[in-house]
Amino acid sequence: MKFIRQPVEETTVNLTPLIDVVFLLLIFFMVSTTFTKERQLVIDLPEAVGEAAMEDPLQIEIIISADGEYSVNGQRLVNRNLTTLRKALIEVSDGNTDLPLIISADKDTAYQSVISAMDVAGQLGFSKQSLPIKAQSSQ
């Protein structure tokens, strides 16, 4: 039995749509670059008139030494008890718990001393606690 062979067609890629797309992209980028011109605006900013508000520079600083002793605003406490720290904070703040509280510790201080100071301050209601990034070192 003889089969009739189909003629083999050459497979070619039609480049016309590809060229159209490339030209469209070229036109798009040429047009879009004309919109990137930066323009400068001259703005006359208003100036504030009046006196500057005086901020209260009062803050409380707890310094913890390497051996765990507390100092509140430069005054060393007589012992390491947390009740002594609590009384000192109440005395220094005069009941104002909105004052910023900074807890500075020596680089060799145990974490427990720092956490205990934060806990006492939190129990008293101090919400603006901060720890400085650079720890102090005793010499």
Buried (B, 14 or more C-beta within 10 A) or exposed (E): EEEEEEEEEEEEEEEEEEEEEEEEEEEEEEEEEEEEEEEEEEEEEEEEEEEEEEEEEEEBBBBBBBEBBBBBBEEEBEEBEBEBBBEBBEEBBEEEBEBBBBBBBBEEBBEEBBEBBBEBBEEBEBEEBEEEEEBBEEE
